[in-house]
Amino acid sequence: MANSLSSSLVLDTLAEATLTTLGNRLAPLRAFSTDFTTDMMNQNAYVQVRKANAAGAVQTNPTNFETGDTNVTNVAVQVKHYSKSYNLSSQELNQGFRLEQLAQINAQVLANKIIDIALAPITSTNFANNVTVAQASFSATNAKTLWGFVAKSSLRHLILDGTAFAQLLPTSGENFEIAPGGSSSYRPGAYGFDGIILNTRWDGAGTNIYGFAVGPEAVAAAAGLPIVDPGVASMLAGSRTLTLPDLGISVQLNTWGSLSSRAAWASLDIMFGAALGDNTAGAHVKTA
C-alpha cells in the first residue's frame, strides 16, 4: 500500500527537498557581492548593489577629526523573473519519495539557470588575468598563482569544476570541512583562500572557462521575489518563501490546482540578476 501524504504535508515535503538541492548547487554565490532580499520586485527592475571603492587618507597628528569620506558606488543589477513549474501527479502526491524526487530535479533545473546567470560576467573580455591549464593538470601551484591575482581583495574564493577541484582534495577526512550551509563541496582556508567551492556547471561563463578566483567586488548579484497579484494569491493552495540560511537567497514555492486540467501544479519563482563589478578582482581558469 502506498504511503499517503496529507495535503498539509505536500508543501513541507517540496520545501525540504528544494532547500537541500538549492543549498548544494548555489554555493558559488557566497563568493560574490550580493543583495538578497525577500522584497517583492518588478520584472526588469534594477537593484543597486553597494560597492565600497576607496576611503579617505589617514591623517597624521590630526586637528580635524571630521575629514575623509568612504567612496561608495553601486553596481546596477537588473533582475528578471525566473520560474520553474511542474505537474504533481496523483501518484507523486501519495508517495513521499516520489514527491521529493520531483522537487529535487526541478530545483536542480532552477539552480542551473541561476548559476548560468551568475557566471555570465565571467569572460576573458571582462577578466584579463588567467591561468591556462587542463582540468586534470590543475595543481596547487596554479591555485597559488590565482591567489596572487586577487590578493588585494577583502575575501578570496576559488570556484572550480569537479575535475580541477578533485586535484586539490585532501588525503585525510580530518582536513575536509563542511560549509556553513551544509555543502560538502567547500574547503575553507585551503591554499590561502577563504574557501574553495565546487561548481559543476560552467555553461554561462566564457568559452573554455572552468574556474574563477574571485574577490566579492568582482561580481554583483541581486535577488528577490516576484509580485503575485492578490487575486491569484487567494487561489493558491499554498505559498511559502524558502530562504537558504547561509546564503540568504530566497525562492517562492507555490502550489495550486488547475481549474482547466484539474491537475495539481507547483512552481519555484525568483527574481535574480548578476552584473560585472570590479574587473581587477577576479581571474579565470581556462583550458585553452
C-alpha positions in Angstrom: 0.0 0.0 0.0 1.4 3.4 -1.0 2.3 5.9 1.7 -0.3 8.7 1.9 0.7 12.3 2.3 -1.9 14.8 3.6 -2.2 18.0 1.7 -0.8 19.9 4.6 2.5 17.9 4.3 2.9 18.4 0.5 4.3 21.9 0.8 6.6 20.8 3.6 8.0 17.9 1.5 8.5 20.1 -1.5 10.2 22.8 0.6 12.6 20.4 2.3 13.8 18.8 -0.9 14.1 22.2 -2.6 16.2 23.7 0.1 18.6 20.8 0.2 19.1 20.9 -3.6 19.5 24.7 -3.8 21.8 24.8 -0.9 24.3 22.5 -2.6 24.0 24.0 -6.1 24.1 27.7 -5.2 27.2 27.6 -3.0 29.3 29.6 -5.6 27.1 32.7 -4.9 28.8 33.0 -1.5 31.9 34.4 -3.3 30.1 37.4 -4.8 28.8 40.7 -3.6 25.1 40.1 -3.0 21.9 41.9 -2.2 19.4 39.2 -1.5 16.1 40.1 0.0 12.5 38.8 0.3 11.1 42.0 -1.0 8.8 41.8 -4.0 10.3 43.2 -7.2 9.1 44.2 -10.6 10.3 42.4 -13.7 13.5 44.0 -15.3 13.9 46.3 -12.3 17.4 47.5 -11.3 18.8 46.8 -7.9 21.8 48.9 -6.8 24.3 46.6 -5.1 26.7 48.7 -2.9 30.4 48.5 -3.6 33.0 50.4 -1.5 35.8 51.6 -3.7 38.0 53.7 -1.5 38.3 55.6 1.7 39.9 58.9 2.6 43.6 59.2 3.6 44.9 58.5 7.2 45.8 61.8 9.0 48.9 62.3 10.9 48.5 64.4 14.1 45.0 65.5 13.1 43.4 68.7 14.1 40.1 68.0 12.5 38.6 64.6 13.1 35.7 65.1 10.6 37.5 64.7 7.3 37.6 61.9 4.8 34.7 60.0 3.3 34.4 56.5 2.1 33.8 56.3 -1.7 30.8 54.0 -2.1 29.4 53.3 -5.6 26.7 51.0 -6.8 26.6 48.2 -9.4 23.3 48.3 -11.2 21.9 44.7 -11.4 18.9 44.0 -13.5 16.6 41.3 -12.1 14.3 39.1 -14.1 11.6 36.7 -13.1 12.6 33.1 -13.4 10.1 30.3 -12.8 10.1 26.6 -12.9 6.7 24.9 -12.8 5.9 21.2 -12.7 2.9 19.0 -12.5 2.2 16.9 -9.4 0.5 13.6 -10.3 -1.7 11.7 -8.0 1.0 9.0 -7.5 3.5 11.6 -6.6 1.1 13.3 -4.2 0.5 9.9 -2.5 4.2 8.8 -2.3 6.6 11.0 -0.3 9.8 9.7 -2.0 8.4 10.4 -5.5 7.4 13.9 -4.4 10.9 14.5 -3.1 12.5 13.3 -6.3 10.2 15.6 -8.3 11.1 18.6 -6.1 14.8 17.9 -6.3 15.1 17.6 -10.1 13.1 20.8 -10.7 15.0 22.7 -8.1 18.2 21.5 -9.9 16.9 23.0 -13.1 16.2 26.3 -11.5 19.6 26.3 -9.8 21.3 25.7 -13.1 19.6 28.7 -14.5 20.6 30.9 -11.6 24.3 29.7 -11.8 24.3 30.4 -15.6 23.2 34.0 -14.9 25.6 34.5 -12.1 28.6 33.3 -14.2 27.7 35.3 -17.3 30.0 38.2 -16.4 33.0 35.8 -16.1 34.5 36.1 -19.6 38.0 36.6 -21.0 36.9 40.1 -22.0 35.9 41.1 -18.5 38.7 39.5 -16.6 42.1 39.6 -18.3 44.1 37.7 -15.6 44.0 34.0 -16.1 45.7 30.6 -15.7 45.6 28.3 -18.7 45.8 24.6 -17.8 43.8 21.4 -18.4 41.4 20.5 -15.6 43.2 17.2 -14.8 46.5 19.1 -14.5 45.3 21.8 -12.2 47.7 22.0 -9.2 48.5 23.8 -6.0 50.9 25.9 -8.0 48.0 27.1 -10.2 45.9 27.9 -7.1 48.7 30.0 -5.6 49.1 32.0 -8.9 45.3 32.7 -8.9 45.5 33.8 -5.2 48.1 36.3 -6.2 45.8 37.8 -8.8 43.1 38.5 -6.1 45.4 39.1 -3.2 44.2 42.7 -2.6 40.6 41.7 -2.2 38.9 41.7 1.2 38.0 38.0 0.7 39.3 35.5 -1.7 37.4 32.4 -3.0 38.3 29.9 -5.7 35.5 28.3 -7.7 36.4 25.1 -9.7 34.7 22.4 -11.8 34.8 18.8 -10.5 37.9 17.6 -12.2 40.1 20.6 -11.1 38.5 20.5 -7.6 39.5 16.9 -7.3 43.1 17.7 -7.8 43.1 19.7 -4.5 41.2 17.2 -2.4 42.9 16.3 0.9 44.0 12.7 1.6 42.5 12.7 5.1 38.9 13.3 6.1 40.2 15.4 9.0 41.2 18.1 6.5 37.9 18.3 4.8 35.2 20.5 6.4 31.6 21.1 5.6 30.4 24.6 4.6 28.1 26.6 6.9 25.2 25.9 4.6 25.8 22.1 4.7 27.5 21.7 1.3 30.5 19.3 1.4 31.8 20.8 -1.9 33.6 23.6 0.1 37.1 23.8 1.6 37.6 26.7 3.9 41.1 28.1 4.3 42.9 25.9 1.8 45.9 27.4 -0.1 45.2 30.8 1.5 41.7 31.1 0.0 38.7 31.8 2.3 37.0 29.0 0.5 37.4 26.6 -2.5 34.0 25.9 -3.9 32.9 23.2 -6.3 30.7 24.2 -9.2 29.9 21.6 -11.8 28.2 23.8 -14.3 30.0 26.5 -16.4 27.6 26.9 -19.3 27.0 30.5 -18.5 30.7 31.5 -18.3 33.0 32.4 -21.2 34.5 29.8 -23.6 36.7 27.2 -22.1 36.4 28.7 -18.6 36.1 26.2 -15.7 37.3 28.1 -12.7 37.4 31.6 -11.2 39.4 33.2 -8.4 37.3 36.0 -7.1 37.0 38.8 -4.6 33.5 39.8 -3.7 33.9 43.1 -5.6 34.2 41.2 -9.0 30.6 40.2 -9.5 27.4 41.7 -8.0 24.2 39.6 -7.7 20.8 40.6 -6.6 17.7 38.5 -5.8 14.1 39.0 -4.5 10.7 37.6 -5.0 8.1 38.2 -7.8 4.9 40.1 -7.2 1.8 37.9 -7.1 -1.5 39.5 -7.8 -3.7 39.3 -4.7 -6.5 37.7 -6.7 -4.1 35.0 -7.9 -2.6 34.6 -4.4 -6.0 33.9 -2.9 -6.4 30.9 -5.3 -3.2 29.2 -4.5 -3.4 26.1 -2.4 -0.2 27.1 -0.7 2.7 29.6 -0.9 5.9 29.7 1.0 9.1 31.7 1.0 12.2 29.4 1.2 15.4 31.1 2.4 18.8 29.4 2.4 20.1 30.4 5.8 23.8 30.7 4.9 23.4 32.5 1.5 20.3 34.5 2.4 18.8 33.9 -1.1 15.1 33.1 -1.2 12.7 31.4 -3.7 9.0 31.4 -3.7 7.3 28.0 -3.7 3.7 27.9 -4.9 1.2 25.1 -5.3 -2.3 25.2 -6.9 -4.9 23.1 -8.7 -5.6 23.9 -12.3 -9.3 24.5 -13.0 -8.9 23.7 -16.7 -7.0 20.4 -16.3 -7.9 19.6 -12.7 -4.3 18.7 -12.2 -2.1 19.8 -9.3 0.9 22.1 -10.0 3.8 23.6 -8.2 6.3 26.3 -9.1 9.6 27.8 -7.9 9.9 31.5 -8.6 12.7 34.0 -8.1 13.8 37.5 -9.2 17.5 37.3 -10.0 20.3 39.1 -11.8 24.1 39.5 -11.9 26.5 42.1 -13.3 30.2 42.8 -13.6 31.7 44.7 -10.7 35.4 45.3 -10.4 37.2 43.5 -13.2 40.5 43.6 -11.3 39.1 41.5 -8.5 38.9 38.2 -10.5 41.0 35.8 -12.5 39.6 33.0 -14.6 40.9 29.5 -15.3 40.6 28.0 -18.8 41.6 25.0 -20.8 42.9 27.0 -23.8 
